Amino acid sequence: MGRMRENPRYNVISMRISDEEREHLENIMGQTNLSISDIMREAMEYFAANYGQIEQQRKAA
């Protein structure tokens, strides 16, 4: 049986991305030694922390 984790993750989210987006993710993985899941978690944290600024930029565009 697998090792018990302190912070287990049970939810899986999938999404479709283009070949270009996949290549971009693979480049980030190579530069950071992070998994795609870790990269997406950091992206969600960044988005949540900067949502106000991002929303203002969208409205200005």
VENRA-V482028 format. One line per field, one symbol per residue. ss: DSSP state (H for helix, E for strand, L for the rest). phi: phi as a letter, one per 30 degrees, with the letter a starting at -180 (. if undefined). psi: psi as a letter, one per 20 degrees, with the letter a starting at -180 (. if undefined). A space follows every 50 residues. Layout:
BEGIN
ss=???
phi=???
psi=???
END
This chain:
BEGIN
ss=LLLLLLLLLLLLLLLLLLHHHHHHHHHHHHHHLLLHHHHHHHHHHHHHHL HHHHHHHHHHL
phi=.dddcdbdccccbbacbdddddddddddeddchcdedddddddddddddc eeddddddddd
psi=qrppqhmqoipppqqpqrhghgggghggghhikqrgggghghggggghhj gggghghghh.
END
